Structure formats: structure tokens, C-alpha cells
Amino acid sequence: MGQAEWVTIPISAAADDDPIFFTDHEWRTVEAATARIIPTDHHPGAREAKVVRFIDRMLAGTDYVFASADGSGFLRMTGRDDAAWAERIAHRGRLYRDGVAELDRLARQEGERDFADLDDDAQDRVLEQLSGEPKPQPYEVPGDATGTGGAPAGNQPVNEDFLEFFPLLVLNTRQGFYADPVYGGNLDRIGWGVIGFDGPPSLRSTTDGSYTTVQYMIPEATWPYERHPAVLRYR
């Protein structure tokens, strides 16, 4: 049976802030970690966008995997689809549970407190230990927006099933910040506002033809193929 025939469950991932998968402590810990990955500065960050709610719903089983096309609920999976997704989600859930425990272990070495109770600088040091990498420096996109300078935007597919906890947390934080609000994050379209994207007024508008992104396109832009020879193309 194809997705078009799946039953829609009239549930909302953004109906409230109560955790479904996380314990209260895990919620606070993951919320604090996401708030260091996309911090609050002159723009709102992951905390304000409710990224932790997005992650909690993502880990809460198969109910919140596929939003219905009109945004009225989520599609109910059955059979092999449900079993396969349940296994994948359970694996990610174990990574998060173990990851929270590791954050607290490192935090107690750093400041004799749980991760969520450390100050921002101490939390950053813990995340550096966990990742094995220094904290990233502020980044500016090189070149201009005409497509003639800098690195062109592109799709960067990542298979979440093979990620360890920290890279999974970073990826899910980005997803929760920029995904459609129907999935529980991007509260009040905060993530879209930060990058100057108006976003569709509803999920339905992305499928019924009433929403378009033409205003963001640059007709005269060209792809610098000579600088990216690995890109497949037809001419």
C-alpha cells in the first residue's frame, strides 16, 4: 500500500511541550545541548525554536514520521514499514539515552554538576570533549549570491542510521530548527525567519500549488561547473 492510501491520524507534534519519549531530565539536557549548537544571540536559537520538542517527537515511535500532505495529522504506518521505522527509531533512542548519560558524566568532571546546570562556556567544553573537535568559529558564506562566487548551495544527504550520538544531535538540531513547524520544531517559523525565508503558510500550500519559491530564484545565475567537475550534468 502506498502512502496515498495510509490513514491520517489527527495528532499534532506541536500541541504541547510535554515530553513523550524523554524524561524531564533528558529533555532539559538535550534542550541545553541544542541551545549550544544553535545558540541564542542577536537571533533566537534552538531553545526558542523548540528543537528539543522536534527531537522528542522524532524519537517517540512511528506516529510522527510522516506528516499528511495537508498538515492535518500524521500518516499511520503498518506492517513492514512500521516495523522497519520502529527499529530505526529505537536505535536512535538508545543513542540519545546513552548520550545524555555521557554528557552528564563529562559535565561532572568539568564542573561537578549535570550538563544542563553548567554555564554556557562549560557546556561548550563538554561538547568539545564529546565531539573530539574544537568549537566551530563563526562562518560567513564566501562569494556572492549570483552563483558566480563561493560554494554553490546543494543537497547534502546523510544517513542518520550510521551516525554516532554527537553528529546525530547536530543533524537533528539543524532539522528541528529549519523543518516545517508541523514536526514540532521551528516554533513560530523562527528558523526560517533567521535566514530570511518567508516559508509556506501551511503544509497544504506546498502541495496544492498555492505556494512558490520563485521569488528566491536568480534567473541569471549559473552553476560554476569548472569549479565542481564531479557534479553530474547533461548538456
C-alpha atoms as an extended CHARMM CRD file, in Angstrom:
* protein
*
       235  EXT
         1         1  MET       CA              0.0000000000        0.0000000000        0.0000000000  PROA      1               0.0000000000
         2         2  GLY       CA              1.3800000000        3.4120000000       -0.9860000000  PROA      2               0.0000000000
         3         3  GLN       CA              1.4740000000        6.4610000000        1.2840000000  PROA      3               0.0000000000
         4         4  ALA       CA             -1.5060000000        7.9500000000       -0.5410000000  PROA      4               0.0000000000
         5         5  GLU       CA             -3.6160000000        5.1520000000        0.9460000000  PROA      5               0.0000000000
         6         6  TRP       CA             -2.3240000000        5.4270000000        4.5100000000  PROA      6               0.0000000000
         7         7  VAL       CA             -4.7400000000        6.5830000000        7.1620000000  PROA      7               0.0000000000
         8         8  THR       CA             -4.1760000000       10.0410000000        8.6770000000  PROA      8               0.0000000000
         9         9  ILE       CA             -4.0990000000       10.2370000000       12.4770000000  PROA      9               0.0000000000
        10        10  PRO       CA             -5.3140000000       13.6920000000       13.6320000000  PROA      10              0.0000000000
        11        11  ILE       CA             -2.4590000000       14.3580000000       16.0600000000  PROA      11              0.0000000000
        12        12  SER       CA             -0.1260000000       17.3290000000       16.4110000000  PROA      12              0.0000000000
        13        13  ALA       CA              3.6030000000       17.2690000000       17.1990000000  PROA      13              0.0000000000
        14        14  ALA       CA              3.3450000000       20.8590000000       18.4520000000  PROA      14              0.0000000000
        15        15  ALA       CA              0.2180000000       20.5840000000       20.5840000000  PROA      15              0.0000000000
        16        16  ASP       CA              2.0770000000       20.9290000000       23.8980000000  PROA      16              0.0000000000
        17        17  ASP       CA              5.5460000000       20.9090000000       25.4660000000  PROA      17              0.0000000000
        18        18  ASP       CA              5.2210000000       17.7080000000       27.4660000000  PROA      18              0.0000000000
        19        19  PRO       CA              7.8910000000       15.1180000000       26.6590000000  PROA      19              0.0000000000
        20        20  ILE       CA              6.7070000000       11.8650000000       25.1200000000  PROA      20              0.0000000000
        21        21  PHE       CA              9.9950000000        9.9800000000       24.7540000000  PROA      21              0.0000000000
        22        22  PHE       CA             12.3820000000       11.8870000000       27.0070000000  PROA      22              0.0000000000
        23        23  THR       CA             12.2950000000       12.0080000000       30.7720000000  PROA      23              0.0000000000
        24        24  ASP       CA             12.1690000000       15.5420000000       32.1840000000  PROA      24              0.0000000000
        25        25  HSD       CA             15.9090000000       15.3640000000       32.8660000000  PROA      25              0.0000000000
        26        26  GLU       CA             16.6960000000       14.1360000000       29.3500000000  PROA      26              0.0000000000
        27        27  TRP       CA             14.5380000000       16.9160000000       27.9010000000  PROA      27              0.0000000000
        28        28  ARG       CA             16.4540000000       19.5800000000       29.8600000000  PROA      28              0.0000000000
        29        29  THR       CA             19.7990000000       18.0750000000       28.8520000000  PROA      29              0.0000000000
        30        30  VAL       CA             19.0310000000       17.7840000000       25.1500000000  PROA      30              0.0000000000
        31        31  GLU       CA             17.4740000000       21.2500000000       25.1350000000  PROA      31              0.0000000000
        32        32  ALA       CA             20.6450000000       22.6890000000       26.7060000000  PROA      32              0.0000000000
        33        33  ALA       CA             22.8720000000       20.8750000000       24.1850000000  PROA      33              0.0000000000
        34        34  THR       CA             20.8630000000       22.0440000000       21.1740000000  PROA      34              0.0000000000
        35        35  ALA       CA             20.9970000000       25.5890000000       22.5700000000  PROA      35              0.0000000000
        36        36  ARG       CA             24.8010000000       25.4870000000       22.3300000000  PROA      36              0.0000000000
        37        37  ILE       CA             24.7070000000       24.0780000000       18.7850000000  PROA      37              0.0000000000
        38        38  ILE       CA             22.3900000000       26.8730000000       17.5830000000  PROA      38              0.0000000000
        39        39  PRO       CA             22.7800000000       29.4220000000       20.3820000000  PROA      39              0.0000000000
        40        40  THR       CA             20.6590000000       32.4650000000       21.1080000000  PROA      40              0.0000000000
        41        41  ASP       CA             22.4550000000       35.6710000000       20.1290000000  PROA      41              0.0000000000
        42        42  HSD       CA             21.0170000000       38.5960000000       18.1700000000  PROA      42              0.0000000000
        43        43  HSD       CA             18.7130000000       35.9570000000       16.6800000000  PROA      43              0.0000000000
        44        44  PRO       CA             16.6630000000       33.3450000000       18.5350000000  PROA      44              0.0000000000
        45        45  GLY       CA             18.2210000000       29.9090000000       18.6680000000  PROA      45              0.0000000000
        46        46  ALA       CA             17.3400000000       26.2460000000       19.0970000000  PROA      46              0.0000000000
        47        47  ARG       CA             15.8200000000       26.7700000000       22.5510000000  PROA      47              0.0000000000
        48        48  GLU       CA             13.3100000000       29.3350000000       21.2980000000  PROA      48              0.0000000000
        49        49  ALA       CA             12.5300000000       27.2350000000       18.2250000000  PROA      49              0.0000000000
        50        50  LYS       CA             11.6050000000       24.2270000000       20.4190000000  PROA      50              0.0000000000
        51        51  VAL       CA             14.1270000000       21.9690000000       18.7160000000  PROA      51              0.0000000000
        52        52  VAL       CA             14.0280000000       19.6250000000       21.7080000000  PROA      52              0.0000000000
        53        53  ARG       CA             10.3170000000       19.0300000000       21.0570000000  PROA      53              0.0000000000
        54        54  PHE       CA             11.0890000000       18.1250000000       17.4440000000  PROA      54              0.0000000000
        55        55  ILE       CA             13.6870000000       15.5910000000       18.6070000000  PROA      55              0.0000000000
        56        56  ASP       CA             11.3980000000       14.1790000000       21.2960000000  PROA      56              0.0000000000
        57        57  ARG       CA              8.6090000000       13.5740000000       18.7830000000  PROA      57              0.0000000000
        58        58  MET       CA             11.0640000000       12.0640000000       16.3170000000  PROA      58              0.0000000000
        59        59  LEU       CA             12.0870000000        9.5210000000       18.9620000000  PROA      59              0.0000000000
        60        60  ALA       CA              8.5610000000        8.8200000000       20.2300000000  PROA      60              0.0000000000
        61        61  GLY       CA              7.8210000000        5.9610000000       17.8540000000  PROA      61              0.0000000000
        62        62  THR       CA              6.3410000000        5.8580000000       14.3720000000  PROA      62              0.0000000000
        63        63  ASP       CA              3.4150000000        8.2300000000       14.9620000000  PROA      63              0.0000000000
        64        64  TYR       CA              5.3260000000       11.3770000000       13.9920000000  PROA      64              0.0000000000
        65        65  VAL       CA              7.3780000000       10.2260000000       10.9920000000  PROA      65              0.0000000000
        66        66  PHE       CA              5.3130000000       11.3530000000        8.0060000000  PROA      66              0.0000000000
        67        67  ALA       CA              3.0620000000       14.3920000000        8.1880000000  PROA      67              0.0000000000
        68        68  SER       CA             -0.0080000000       14.1690000000        5.9780000000  PROA      68              0.0000000000
        69        69  ALA       CA              0.1230000000       16.2630000000        2.8160000000  PROA      69              0.0000000000
        70        70  ASP       CA             -2.4380000000       18.7350000000        4.1200000000  PROA      70              0.0000000000
        71        71  GLY       CA             -0.8150000000       19.0590000000        7.5470000000  PROA      71              0.0000000000
        72        72  SER       CA             -3.8990000000       17.7880000000        9.3630000000  PROA      72              0.0000000000
        73        73  GLY       CA             -2.0570000000       14.9840000000       11.1590000000  PROA      73              0.0000000000
        74        74  PHE       CA              0.4170000000       12.1560000000       10.6050000000  PROA      74              0.0000000000
        75        75  LEU       CA              0.2360000000        9.0390000000        8.4710000000  PROA      75              0.0000000000
        76        76  ARG       CA             -0.2200000000        5.7250000000       10.2360000000  PROA      76              0.0000000000
        77        77  MET       CA              2.3160000000        3.1370000000        9.1510000000  PROA      77              0.0000000000
        78        78  THR       CA              1.5660000000       -0.5650000000        9.3140000000  PROA      78              0.0000000000
        79        79  GLY       CA              3.2800000000       -3.8590000000        8.6170000000  PROA      79              0.0000000000
        80        80  ARG       CA              6.8730000000       -3.8790000000        7.4240000000  PROA      80              0.0000000000
        81        81  ASP       CA              7.0360000000       -0.1020000000        7.0810000000  PROA      81              0.0000000000
        82        82  ASP       CA              6.0790000000        0.3380000000       10.7130000000  PROA      82              0.0000000000
        83        83  ALA       CA              8.4320000000       -2.4020000000       11.9160000000  PROA      83              0.0000000000
        84        84  ALA       CA             11.4010000000       -1.0390000000        9.9570000000  PROA      84              0.0000000000
        85        85  TRP       CA             10.8890000000        2.5090000000       11.1910000000  PROA      85              0.0000000000
        86        86  ALA       CA             10.3150000000        1.3330000000       14.7670000000  PROA      86              0.0000000000
        87        87  GLU       CA             13.6890000000       -0.4390000000       14.7100000000  PROA      87              0.0000000000
        88        88  ARG       CA             15.4760000000        2.6330000000       13.3450000000  PROA      88              0.0000000000
        89        89  ILE       CA             13.8430000000        4.9460000000       15.8770000000  PROA      89              0.0000000000
        90        90  ALA       CA             14.5970000000        2.5860000000       18.7750000000  PROA      90              0.0000000000
        91        91  HSD       CA             18.2830000000        2.5970000000       17.7910000000  PROA      91              0.0000000000
        92        92  ARG       CA             18.3460000000        6.4070000000       17.7760000000  PROA      92              0.0000000000
        93        93  GLY       CA             16.5550000000        6.4740000000       21.1010000000  PROA      93              0.0000000000
        94        94  ARG       CA             19.2550000000        4.3170000000       22.6670000000  PROA      94              0.0000000000
        95        95  LEU       CA             21.9140000000        6.6610000000       21.2770000000  PROA      95              0.0000000000
        96        96  TYR       CA             20.1750000000        9.6210000000       22.8750000000  PROA      96              0.0000000000
        97        97  ARG       CA             19.7200000000        7.9030000000       26.2480000000  PROA      97              0.0000000000
        98        98  ASP       CA             23.3700000000        6.8790000000       26.3470000000  PROA      98              0.0000000000
        99        99  GLY       CA             24.3950000000       10.2830000000       25.0050000000  PROA      99              0.0000000000
       100       100  VAL       CA             22.6200000000       12.1620000000       27.7930000000  PROA      100             0.0000000000
       101       101  ALA       CA             24.3250000000        9.9360000000       30.3550000000  PROA      101             0.0000000000
       102       102  GLU       CA             27.7050000000       10.6540000000       28.7540000000  PROA      102             0.0000000000
       103       103  LEU       CA             27.0510000000       14.4020000000       28.7150000000  PROA      103             0.0000000000
       104       104  ASP       CA             26.3280000000       14.2950000000       32.4350000000  PROA      104             0.0000000000
       105       105  ARG       CA             29.4240000000       12.1700000000       33.1210000000  PROA      105             0.0000000000
       106       106  LEU       CA             31.6720000000       14.6360000000       31.3110000000  PROA      106             0.0000000000
       107       107  ALA       CA             29.8620000000       17.5700000000       32.9180000000  PROA      107             0.0000000000
       108       108  ARG       CA             30.5380000000       16.2750000000       36.4120000000  PROA      108             0.0000000000
       109       109  GLN       CA             34.2330000000       16.0500000000       35.5420000000  PROA      109             0.0000000000
       110       110  GLU       CA             34.0880000000       19.5970000000       34.2290000000  PROA      110             0.0000000000
       111       111  GLY       CA             32.0180000000       21.3050000000       36.9030000000  PROA      111             0.0000000000
       112       112  GLU       CA             30.6300000000       18.7000000000       39.3350000000  PROA      112             0.0000000000
       113       113  ARG       CA             27.1200000000       19.2910000000       38.0340000000  PROA      113             0.0000000000
       114       114  ASP       CA             24.8090000000       17.8380000000       35.4160000000  PROA      114             0.0000000000
       115       115  PHE       CA             25.2620000000       19.1650000000       31.8870000000  PROA      115             0.0000000000
       116       116  ALA       CA             22.0700000000       21.2370000000       31.9180000000  PROA      116             0.0000000000
       117       117  ASP       CA             23.2310000000       23.0470000000       35.0690000000  PROA      117             0.0000000000
       118       118  LEU       CA             26.6140000000       24.1680000000       33.7110000000  PROA      118             0.0000000000
       119       119  ASP       CA             27.1530000000       27.6540000000       32.2740000000  PROA      119             0.0000000000
       120       120  ASP       CA             27.4770000000       28.1350000000       28.5240000000  PROA      120             0.0000000000
       121       121  ASP       CA             31.2720000000       28.0390000000       28.3890000000  PROA      121             0.0000000000
       122       122  ALA       CA             31.4650000000       24.8590000000       30.4340000000  PROA      122             0.0000000000
       123       123  GLN       CA             28.8000000000       23.2370000000       28.2610000000  PROA      123             0.0000000000
       124       124  ASP       CA             30.8490000000       24.1360000000       25.1910000000  PROA      124             0.0000000000
       125       125  ARG       CA             33.9210000000       22.4700000000       26.6950000000  PROA      125             0.0000000000
       126       126  VAL       CA             31.9080000000       19.3190000000       27.3970000000  PROA      126             0.0000000000
       127       127  LEU       CA             30.6130000000       19.2570000000       23.8250000000  PROA      127             0.0000000000
       128       128  GLU       CA             34.1830000000       19.6770000000       22.5630000000  PROA      128             0.0000000000
       129       129  GLN       CA             35.2320000000       16.6460000000       24.5970000000  PROA      129             0.0000000000
       130       130  LEU       CA             32.2700000000       14.6440000000       23.3520000000  PROA      130             0.0000000000
       131       131  SER       CA             32.8370000000       15.5520000000       19.7010000000  PROA      131             0.0000000000
       132       132  GLY       CA             36.6370000000       15.4050000000       19.7630000000  PROA      132             0.0000000000
       133       133  GLU       CA             36.6780000000       18.6600000000       17.8050000000  PROA      133             0.0000000000
       134       134  PRO       CA             37.1030000000       22.3190000000       18.7910000000  PROA      134             0.0000000000
       135       135  LYS       CA             34.0810000000       24.5860000000       18.8490000000  PROA      135             0.0000000000
       136       136  PRO       CA             33.4020000000       25.8850000000       15.3200000000  PROA      136             0.0000000000
       137       137  GLN       CA             34.1820000000       29.5120000000       14.6390000000  PROA      137             0.0000000000
       138       138  PRO       CA             31.6390000000       31.9160000000       13.1430000000  PROA      138             0.0000000000
       139       139  TYR       CA             31.1860000000       31.2210000000        9.4520000000  PROA      139             0.0000000000
       140       140  GLU       CA             30.4530000000       33.5700000000        6.5790000000  PROA      140             0.0000000000
       141       141  VAL       CA             29.3990000000       32.3310000000        3.1680000000  PROA      141             0.0000000000
       142       142  PRO       CA             32.1240000000       33.3060000000        0.6680000000  PROA      142             0.0000000000
       143       143  GLY       CA             31.4100000000       34.8830000000       -2.6780000000  PROA      143             0.0000000000
       144       144  ASP       CA             28.0980000000       36.4240000000       -3.6770000000  PROA      144             0.0000000000
       145       145  ALA       CA             24.5430000000       35.2980000000       -4.2740000000  PROA      145             0.0000000000
       146       146  THR       CA             24.7220000000       35.2780000000       -8.0800000000  PROA      146             0.0000000000
       147       147  GLY       CA             26.0930000000       31.7830000000       -8.3550000000  PROA      147             0.0000000000
       148       148  THR       CA             29.4240000000       33.0920000000       -9.7160000000  PROA      148             0.0000000000
       149       149  GLY       CA             31.3690000000       33.0860000000       -6.4630000000  PROA      149             0.0000000000
       150       150  GLY       CA             31.7360000000       30.8830000000       -3.4180000000  PROA      150             0.0000000000
       151       151  ALA       CA             30.4350000000       27.3730000000       -2.9860000000  PROA      151             0.0000000000
       152       152  PRO       CA             27.0140000000       26.7370000000       -4.5090000000  PROA      152             0.0000000000
       153       153  ALA       CA             24.2210000000       25.5020000000       -2.3170000000  PROA      153             0.0000000000
       154       154  GLY       CA             23.4440000000       21.8350000000       -2.6740000000  PROA      154             0.0000000000
       155       155  ASN       CA             21.7490000000       18.8680000000       -1.1240000000  PROA      155             0.0000000000
       156       156  GLN       CA             23.8830000000       17.0120000000        1.4150000000  PROA      156             0.0000000000
       157       157  PRO       CA             22.1800000000       13.6840000000        2.1260000000  PROA      157             0.0000000000
       158       158  VAL       CA             23.1860000000       11.9790000000        5.3740000000  PROA      158             0.0000000000
       159       159  ASN       CA             22.0990000000        8.5470000000        6.5210000000  PROA      159             0.0000000000
       160       160  GLU       CA             21.1700000000        9.0210000000       10.1690000000  PROA      160             0.0000000000
       161       161  ASP       CA             21.2710000000        5.2860000000       10.8540000000  PROA      161             0.0000000000
       162       162  PHE       CA             25.0800000000        5.2690000000       10.8290000000  PROA      162             0.0000000000
       163       163  LEU       CA             25.7490000000        8.3590000000       12.9430000000  PROA      163             0.0000000000
       164       164  GLU       CA             27.0670000000        8.3620000000       16.4930000000  PROA      164             0.0000000000
       165       165  PHE       CA             25.3200000000       10.4650000000       19.1310000000  PROA      165             0.0000000000
       166       166  PHE       CA             27.0290000000       13.8210000000       18.6710000000  PROA      166             0.0000000000
       167       167  PRO       CA             26.7670000000       14.1120000000       14.8700000000  PROA      167             0.0000000000
       168       168  LEU       CA             23.1970000000       12.8120000000       15.1250000000  PROA      168             0.0000000000
       169       169  LEU       CA             22.4040000000       15.5040000000       17.7030000000  PROA      169             0.0000000000
       170       170  VAL       CA             23.8890000000       18.2030000000       15.4690000000  PROA      170             0.0000000000
       171       171  LEU       CA             21.9530000000       16.9950000000       12.4270000000  PROA      171             0.0000000000
       172       172  ASN       CA             18.6870000000       16.7150000000       14.3480000000  PROA      172             0.0000000000
       173       173  THR       CA             19.2120000000       20.1910000000       15.8040000000  PROA      173             0.0000000000
       174       174  ARG       CA             19.5050000000       21.6360000000       12.3190000000  PROA      174             0.0000000000
       175       175  GLN       CA             16.4870000000       19.6650000000       11.1640000000  PROA      175             0.0000000000
       176       176  GLY       CA             14.3810000000       20.8280000000       14.0910000000  PROA      176             0.0000000000
       177       177  PHE       CA             15.3920000000       24.4420000000       13.5560000000  PROA      177             0.0000000000
       178       178  TYR       CA             14.5440000000       24.5460000000        9.8400000000  PROA      178             0.0000000000
       179       179  ALA       CA             11.8980000000       21.8490000000        9.3050000000  PROA      179             0.0000000000
       180       180  ASP       CA              8.2450000000       22.6460000000        8.7790000000  PROA      180             0.0000000000
       181       181  PRO       CA              6.6700000000       23.5530000000       12.1580000000  PROA      181             0.0000000000
       182       182  VAL       CA              4.2320000000       20.6790000000       11.7540000000  PROA      182             0.0000000000
       183       183  TYR       CA              7.0280000000       18.4020000000       13.0240000000  PROA      183             0.0000000000
       184       184  GLY       CA              7.2350000000       20.1580000000       16.3820000000  PROA      184             0.0000000000
       185       185  GLY       CA             10.2300000000       22.4530000000       15.9510000000  PROA      185             0.0000000000
       186       186  ASN       CA             10.7560000000       25.7860000000       14.1890000000  PROA      186             0.0000000000
       187       187  LEU       CA              8.2390000000       27.3930000000       16.5480000000  PROA      187             0.0000000000
       188       188  ASP       CA              6.6460000000       30.4980000000       15.0270000000  PROA      188             0.0000000000
       189       189  ARG       CA              8.8490000000       29.8290000000       11.9620000000  PROA      189             0.0000000000
       190       190  ILE       CA             11.8590000000       31.1070000000       13.9070000000  PROA      190             0.0000000000
       191       191  GLY       CA             14.3950000000       29.1330000000       11.8920000000  PROA      191             0.0000000000
       192       192  TRP       CA             13.0310000000       30.4150000000        8.6050000000  PROA      192             0.0000000000
       193       193  GLY       CA             12.9990000000       33.9750000000        9.8930000000  PROA      193             0.0000000000
       194       194  VAL       CA             16.6710000000       33.7970000000       10.8400000000  PROA      194             0.0000000000
       195       195  ILE       CA             17.6400000000       33.0700000000        7.2260000000  PROA      195             0.0000000000
       196       196  GLY       CA             15.0950000000       35.4680000000        5.7230000000  PROA      196             0.0000000000
       197       197  PHE       CA             12.8040000000       32.7740000000        4.3460000000  PROA      197             0.0000000000
       198       198  ASP       CA              9.0870000000       33.5140000000        4.4650000000  PROA      198             0.0000000000
       199       199  GLY       CA              8.1520000000       29.8430000000        4.2800000000  PROA      199             0.0000000000
       200       200  PRO       CA              4.8580000000       28.3000000000        3.2300000000  PROA      200             0.0000000000
       201       201  PRO       CA              1.8360000000       29.4500000000        5.2430000000  PROA      201             0.0000000000
       202       202  SER       CA              0.8330000000       25.8120000000        5.7150000000  PROA      202             0.0000000000
       203       203  LEU       CA              1.9690000000       22.3690000000        4.6750000000  PROA      203             0.0000000000
       204       204  ARG       CA             -1.0930000000       22.1300000000        2.4250000000  PROA      204             0.0000000000
       205       205  SER       CA              0.1390000000       25.1250000000        0.4200000000  PROA      205             0.0000000000
       206       206  THR       CA              3.2660000000       23.1800000000       -0.6040000000  PROA      206             0.0000000000
       207       207  THR       CA              1.1770000000       20.5110000000       -2.3210000000  PROA      207             0.0000000000
       208       208  ASP       CA             -1.8000000000       22.3930000000       -3.7450000000  PROA      208             0.0000000000
       209       209  GLY       CA              0.2990000000       24.7850000000       -5.8460000000  PROA      209             0.0000000000
       210       210  SER       CA             -0.5510000000       27.9390000000       -3.8910000000  PROA      210             0.0000000000
       211       211  TYR       CA              2.9830000000       28.4460000000       -2.5530000000  PROA      211             0.0000000000
       212       212  THR       CA              6.0450000000       29.1250000000       -4.6770000000  PROA      212             0.0000000000
       213       213  THR       CA              9.7290000000       29.8870000000       -4.0810000000  PROA      213             0.0000000000
       214       214  VAL       CA             10.2080000000       31.7000000000       -7.3890000000  PROA      214             0.0000000000
       215       215  GLN       CA             10.9540000000       34.9170000000       -5.5040000000  PROA      215             0.0000000000
       216       216  TYR       CA             14.1700000000       33.3330000000       -4.1840000000  PROA      216             0.0000000000
       217       217  MET       CA             15.4540000000       32.2770000000       -7.5900000000  PROA      217             0.0000000000
       218       218  ILE       CA             18.0110000000       34.2140000000       -9.6130000000  PROA      218             0.0000000000
       219       219  PRO       CA             17.2290000000       33.6480000000      -13.3050000000  PROA      219             0.0000000000
       220       220  GLU       CA             20.6580000000       34.7670000000      -14.4890000000  PROA      220             0.0000000000
       221       221  ALA       CA             22.5830000000       32.6120000000      -12.0120000000  PROA      221             0.0000000000
       222       222  THR       CA             24.8920000000       29.9730000000      -13.4730000000  PROA      222             0.0000000000
       223       223  TRP       CA             26.4790000000       26.9300000000      -11.9040000000  PROA      223             0.0000000000
       224       224  PRO       CA             30.3190000000       27.1690000000      -11.8620000000  PROA      224             0.0000000000
       225       225  TYR       CA             30.8050000000       23.7060000000      -13.3480000000  PROA      225             0.0000000000
       226       226  GLU       CA             34.5070000000       24.2320000000      -13.9560000000  PROA      226             0.0000000000
       227       227  ARG       CA             34.9880000000       24.5630000000      -10.1910000000  PROA      227             0.0000000000
       228       228  HSD       CA             32.8850000000       21.4970000000       -9.3940000000  PROA      228             0.0000000000
       229       229  PRO       CA             33.8490000000       18.8770000000      -12.0340000000  PROA      229             0.0000000000
       230       230  ALA       CA             32.4200000000       15.9790000000      -10.0100000000  PROA      230             0.0000000000
       231       231  VAL       CA             28.8640000000       17.1950000000      -10.4910000000  PROA      231             0.0000000000
       232       232  LEU       CA             26.9120000000       15.0540000000      -12.9340000000  PROA      232             0.0000000000
       233       233  ARG       CA             25.2610000000       17.1000000000      -15.6360000000  PROA      233             0.0000000000
       234       234  TYR       CA             23.7320000000       16.7970000000      -19.0610000000  PROA      234             0.0000000000
       235       235  ARG       CA             24.4220000000       19.3060000000      -21.7880000000  PROA      235             0.0000000000
